[in-house]
Amino acid sequence: MPLDGRPGLSAGLELRQEQKAHPRLYQAMDLLHMPLLDLQARLRQELVGNPFLELVEPGDEDVEPGDEDVESGDEDVESGDEVDWEEVLLDDFDPGGRREEHEERESFTPTVTATRSLWDHLHDQLNLLRLDERQVLIGEEIIGNINREGFLSCAPDRIIEAAETRLGDAADVRRDEVEEILAGVQAFEPSGIGARDLRESLLLQLRDRGREGSLPFRIVHDHFRQLAEHRWSDVAQEYGITPREVQEAADEIATLDPKPGLKYADGSDAYVIPDLTVERVDGRYVVSHSDTSLPRLKLSPTYRKIAADRARFDGENRTFISERLNSAQWLIQAIEQRRQTMLSAMDFIVERQREFLEKGVEHLRPLKLREVARHLEVHESTVSRIANEKYVQTPRGLYPLKFFFSGGYATDGGADVSARGVQAQIRKLVSEEDPRAPLNDHQIADRLRRGGVKIARRTVAKYRDRLGILSARMRKRL
């Protein structure tokens, strides 16, 4: 600061050390983070972009990728034929048609066929009606404002405004026109479509079943709030019937679809390919990597000869050859390191969760990322990347790898049980309860404590809500 005390600018030198991660380290972390399908796409991209990489052919399984003899050369090139490396380099690495073989080899990956959406189905039905151009336009506006769950997502006034905008300023769209077209759309399949709320959707579905005027229809129409709150006695008093009759009517209502539009929801993203497999072999659990769909890579003998003779090149050409060779070698090593790290992590998880594999989810033990990281001698973030979007096929079914990581509770026996294991026990207790006297949260907590799990009532309530289990009053049957 200057002597007069006013702030100013000054220049100076400072010597300090900084540790920066090598770009290859970031790439390795990305490979570890990728699920199997993404990694498959990445390797195929690398295979196309790096001439030093090629696929391991069926007859080469005994050869470890990257371990071929540098001086072995290409068996397809006769001894009398010399490869013109200068021409190869200038021709974007295309030596004597060798690269063309890889270009001609087709690889097929699963493709998702286009599915017809809810709006496609509704438009098809709209086009079957005998409507003039004006009515079709109003119908299109209505369909365009139906959300994926099947409900009309805006008020009729908004539809009127949009229709008048499309028809022109002189158009005068009446509310009764919109209501008439909306009633037509509500008669489309799936039943209950185009309703403004759940109550209207249920009424539409009951009407389509020919149940208009029935007890379920009247309950939905006149006592929807009491229905939602399971107040069977209040509804029974209104109609002079028994609560059991009301409950039977509610059971019929429960068979209706609360979100009819989801019937046409796109399920194309439901494919899951396990990255790891756990099998029971001779009384022990064996972990294997389910990477058979991955292209196996090796260093191309042809281009390794280029690398061996790169002293003939200089400048950018020599740098280019070195960079591509180093990149290919690094990628092969990084993929193998990824495989070994995932296998080691899963081996530890299997050892820790053996009781789960043998007895079920109620015996899942608590497990933290830092425990696996400590065992593998890596950072927690590395284990987090291993678990990201990865799936494992076990004798108990297919599970995301993150399923095995959760907190837990101590038991009187000295062992621990995971939070997911406690939730499974809660679900089991509810499934086995007397429906006429369901267990409340206090009783569930008491049952768990008698089983050795130390848990509070409010935690039981939290887990019950998370599992989508209603309260005891709502579960009670008459």
Phi, psi and omega in degrees: 000138179300163183296333181281000176086356181277145179294149179206182180255144177214153180249146180201167179250142178220131181255123179210161180255138176230143176253116181247139180287138178292143179307327180296329179295318177297321179295320179296321178294323177296318179297321179293329183283334188289135168290171190301316183294320178294320179295322178300315179296321180296316181293323178293325176295317178295323181297323179286323188273343183239111183292345178282353178256141172212164182285145171285121182281161182307328181277358185254016186299331183282350181264124178291133180305129176093356185257011181292154179293130182297325186270001186292328179074190182259122182297336183281347181264120181293153185299332182276351182264121176263136178276127178279094185298328180297317180292321178300315183294319182283341183258032176057045176054064178231074187279110170052035176080359181298320181290334182296329179300321180289328181289329181281338181290120181270141175238136184248129176243151181303129177245147183266124178286147182292135178250150180277134184275174176302317184292328175298316180296319181291320179294322178301317181288326177296321182289344178279344180279152178272088183237150174278176185300321181296316181292322178298319180296317178296319178298321178295323177295320178296311181297322179295341180256015173267126183279176187293341177276350175103007182258147174290122190263007179213167179281156178303330179300321179295322179293320178300313180299314181295319180295318179295326177295318181286327182278340181115160184299329183284348182288145178229093182275122181272154180296322181294332175297313181297317180296323180293316178292322179299320178298324177293318179295323180291348175270357180286168169270144002283155182299136180094003184286151174078009179286155180274342177202177183297320181301313180295322179297317179295321178296320178297318181293320177294322178296319179295332178277001182076025183255016179296130183091352179285171179299314177302319180297315181293324179294315179296320184289317189253338187224045185295322181295315178297325177297314181296330182265005179058037179271073185296321183295319179297316180292321180299320179296324180297323185256357180068038180233179181274153176302328179297322178295323177295318180296321178296322176294322178295326178297321177294318179298325181294343178279352179282163183267114181286343179222076188297334182291334182293349177299333180250018179293147181286119177254024185290343182266019185270000182285132178229126176249121181293140176275332183227156178228134176244122181234148176268118182231117179053044174083000177231160183262128183246131180258133176226160182264124182272059185251028181295338179278351179282139173291124177278131187248151172215167177282134181289124177302322181300313184279341172290330174294326175298315181297322181293334183254018186288354177297339178288345182255161176215171177067221185297325181296316180293320178296319181298316180297315181297317181296316182292321179295313179297321180296318180295314180298318181296318182297316179299317179293321181294321178295318178294321178295322177299314180299312184293322179295316179294320179296318180296318179297316182290326176301317179294318180297317179298318178298320181286326187253031181299321180295325176299314182297330184267329188240342179119176189293337178298341183254017176293129182267152177295145181209133180250154178302322184294333178293316178292319179299319179295321180293319182276350183060047176228175179281154178303324181298329177294317178295323177298321178292323178300319184279347185293118174053028176257148181233150179231133177268118181240168174300343178268356181125186182266128182227145169292147182299330180293343180301328186277355180253120176193164175286183183201185183229145176283150177243163180296334181280359180094346178274172178244153174231139184284164177299322178292325176295321177295317179298321178296323178293321177298315179299320181293318179299318180292321181293334182261001184286164173282115184299339178277346177217068184295155181283132173272178186297322177299315182293321177297316179298320179296317179298318180293320179294322177295333176276001176103356182268122180273106186215145181270157180299318182295331176290322176300316180298320179296314180293323179298317177296320180296327180277356181074026179266128181290165177292167183301319180298323182282338180271349187293134176251146181267000000 
